[in-house]
Amino acid sequence: MATFNTPAVVSRRLAEMGRLIQAAREERAMTQSELAKRAGTSRPTVHRLESCKGSVAWGTVMTVCWVLDLPSDPDALDAERRGRLAATGEIIQRVRPRRELDDDF
């Protein structure tokens, strides 16, 4: 069976889309689980979409974009919002604070 290698330009676009989705989710202070629930999918699927690891159904991508009010084509994103999301994506912050470990047994 022949192996298909994703063209580099497509890989770059997928990575860009994943970063935009993650930044838009963080801008709305949503966890991956919350986004998954609103989009009718699972948290691992949202993680794969944001990290560009593995395949995700096109309908799921479109639904996630709809929930986050993102166009499915990154080029259609207005410059102001693109800049805001790019700034958000550069400073990765946890949406949910880390819990203190309770080691008192």
Helices and strands as residue ranges (DSSP letters): H 8-27, H 32-39, H 43-51, H 58-67, G 74-76, H 79-90
